[in-house]
Amino acid sequence: MTEDLMTIREMCETYDVTPRTLRFYEAKELLFPIREGQKRLFTKSDRARLKLILRGKRFGFSLEEIRQLLDLYHVGDQQLTQMSRTYEIACDRLADMESRREELTQAIDDLKEQLRWGEKVIASMKQEKKAAE
């Protein structure tokens, strides 16, 4: 392939995604590969969009949010609108992730406490069993 175009196989290898993932993003109109019969050829723009999609998914953005952000690229204000909206959504995601982390930390602490209690109960039951023998 030329440096400018990549096949679906090259995209999969480069970005560690499946062909099904790429076809799904194409069906959702997030990627726009060139079609030559059954063959899909991905441009530099598609590669840049895929990087943003994968990063957005990693950070918990919905596909609809990602689509809206990608669509803002063409607003014509040197991506100010796109960057501003991305920043707002990212701040919301960070707050949500931190909140979930706090909840998870609390749940872990609670479970550890329950395990310590269970360990003591089991040890006590074993001692009682030994004493009864």
C-alpha positions as CSV (number, residue, x, y, z in Angstrom):
1,M,0.0,0.0,0.0
2,T,1.1,3.6,-0.4
3,E,2.0,5.6,2.6
4,D,-1.3,7.6,2.3
5,L,-3.7,4.6,2.1
6,M,-4.0,1.5,4.3
7,T,-5.9,-1.7,3.8
8,I,-8.3,-3.0,6.5
9,R,-5.6,-5.6,7.4
10,E,-2.9,-2.9,7.9
11,M,-5.4,-0.8,10.0
12,C,-6.1,-3.8,12.1
13,E,-2.4,-4.6,12.7
14,T,-1.5,-0.9,13.3
15,Y,-4.3,-0.1,15.7
16,D,-5.0,-3.5,17.2
17,V,-8.6,-3.6,16.2
18,T,-10.7,-6.1,14.3
19,P,-12.1,-5.8,10.8
20,R,-15.5,-6.0,12.4
21,T,-14.6,-2.9,14.5
22,L,-13.6,-0.9,11.5
23,R,-16.7,-1.9,9.6
24,F,-18.8,-1.0,12.6
25,Y,-17.3,2.5,12.8
26,E,-17.8,2.8,9.1
27,A,-21.5,1.8,9.4
28,K,-21.8,4.4,12.2
29,E,-20.3,7.0,9.9
30,L,-17.3,7.6,12.0
31,L,-14.8,6.4,9.4
32,F,-15.1,7.0,5.6
33,P,-12.8,4.6,3.8
34,I,-12.5,4.7,0.0
35,R,-14.3,1.7,-1.4
36,E,-12.9,-0.2,-4.4
37,G,-15.4,-3.0,-4.8
38,Q,-15.3,-5.0,-1.6
39,K,-11.9,-3.5,-0.7
40,R,-11.7,-0.7,1.8
41,L,-8.8,1.8,1.7
42,F,-8.3,4.1,4.7
43,T,-6.8,7.6,4.3
44,K,-4.7,9.6,6.8
45,S,-7.9,11.3,7.8
46,D,-9.4,7.9,8.7
47,R,-6.4,7.0,10.7
48,A,-6.5,10.2,12.6
49,R,-10.2,9.8,13.3
50,L,-9.7,6.2,14.4
51,K,-7.0,7.3,16.9
52,L,-9.5,9.8,18.3
53,I,-12.3,7.3,18.4
54,L,-10.1,4.8,20.3
55,R,-8.9,7.4,22.7
56,G,-12.4,8.7,23.3
57,K,-13.7,5.1,24.0
58,R,-10.8,4.5,26.4
59,F,-11.8,7.6,28.3
60,G,-15.5,6.6,28.4
61,F,-16.9,8.9,25.7
62,S,-20.0,7.5,24.0
63,L,-19.9,7.0,20.2
64,E,-22.4,9.8,19.8
65,E,-20.2,12.2,21.8
66,I,-17.2,11.1,19.7
67,R,-19.2,11.6,16.5
68,Q,-20.2,15.1,17.6
69,L,-16.7,16.0,18.5
70,L,-15.3,14.7,15.1
71,D,-18.0,16.7,13.3
72,L,-16.9,19.9,15.0
73,Y,-13.6,19.6,13.2
74,H,-15.2,21.3,10.2
75,V,-16.8,24.3,12.1
76,G,-14.1,26.6,10.7
77,D,-12.7,28.2,13.8
78,Q,-9.4,26.4,13.8
79,Q,-10.9,23.7,16.0
80,L,-11.6,26.0,18.9
81,T,-15.2,24.7,19.2
82,Q,-14.0,21.1,18.9
83,M,-11.3,21.5,21.5
84,S,-13.5,23.4,23.9
85,R,-16.3,20.8,23.7
86,T,-13.7,18.0,24.0
87,Y,-12.3,19.7,27.1
88,E,-15.8,20.0,28.7
89,I,-16.7,16.4,28.1
90,A,-13.2,15.3,29.3
91,C,-13.7,17.2,32.5
92,D,-17.0,15.5,33.1
93,R,-15.5,12.1,32.3
94,L,-12.6,12.8,34.8
95,A,-15.0,13.7,37.5
96,D,-17.1,10.6,36.9
97,M,-13.9,8.4,36.8
98,E,-12.7,9.9,40.1
99,S,-16.1,9.3,41.7
100,R,-16.1,5.7,40.5
101,R,-12.6,5.3,41.8
102,E,-13.7,6.5,45.3
103,E,-16.6,4.2,45.3
104,L,-14.4,1.3,44.2
105,T,-11.8,2.1,46.9
106,Q,-14.6,2.1,49.5
107,A,-15.9,-1.2,48.2
108,I,-12.5,-2.7,48.3
109,D,-11.9,-1.6,51.9
110,D,-15.3,-3.0,52.9
111,L,-14.6,-6.3,51.2
112,K,-11.2,-6.5,52.9
113,E,-12.8,-5.9,56.3
114,Q,-15.4,-8.6,55.6
115,L,-12.6,-11.0,54.6
116,R,-10.7,-10.3,57.8
117,W,-13.9,-11.0,59.8
118,G,-14.5,-14.2,57.8
119,E,-10.9,-15.3,58.4
120,K,-11.4,-14.9,62.2
121,V,-14.7,-16.7,62.1
122,I,-13.2,-19.6,60.2
123,A,-10.2,-19.8,62.6
124,S,-12.5,-19.8,65.6
125,M,-14.7,-22.6,64.1
126,K,-11.6,-24.6,63.4
127,Q,-10.4,-24.2,67.0
128,E,-13.8,-25.2,68.3
129,K,-13.8,-28.3,66.1
130,K,-10.3,-29.3,67.3
131,A,-11.3,-28.8,71.0
132,A,-14.4,-31.0,70.4
133,E,-12.2,-33.9,69.1
